[in-house]
């Protein structure tokens, strides 16, 4: 096994099979909508990832059906300017902190609103409030 295989395996571990399937469905739906009229569905986040040694947080709602390593969601690197955008799951999985800590999935996260509602709150607070 090489570093690339290890990283891709770690990226897969960030999501459960159910979350991955749901995010791919969301991604396919939005890809179809974009090709039809350019409008997208405002999904609720499917997963929350966080940095246990810092302030970085990701609320992710969909995966690109053509490049399933790329997720879309609300990304907050802990510098006061959260934004909606795309992120590579393998890059998130490759992050290492003190003592080899890694990015974790919040197993207790239950979304209560749409991704854009979280984004509006995050812009006001300067961080994701979830």
Secondary structure as GFF3:
##gff-version 3
##sequence-region A 1 130
A	DSSP	alpha_helix	3	13	.	.	.	ID=ss1
A	DSSP	alpha_helix	17	36	.	.	.	ID=ss2
A	DSSP	beta_strand	47	50	.	.	.	ID=ss3
A	DSSP	beta_strand	57	64	.	.	.	ID=ss4
A	DSSP	beta_strand	67	76	.	.	.	ID=ss5
A	DSSP	beta_strand	83	88	.	.	.	ID=ss6
A	DSSP	alpha_helix	89	94	.	.	.	ID=ss7
A	DSSP	three_ten_helix	98	100	.	.	.	ID=ss8
A	DSSP	beta_strand	104	105	.	.	.	ID=ss9
A	DSSP	alpha_helix	115	125	.	.	.	ID=ss10
###
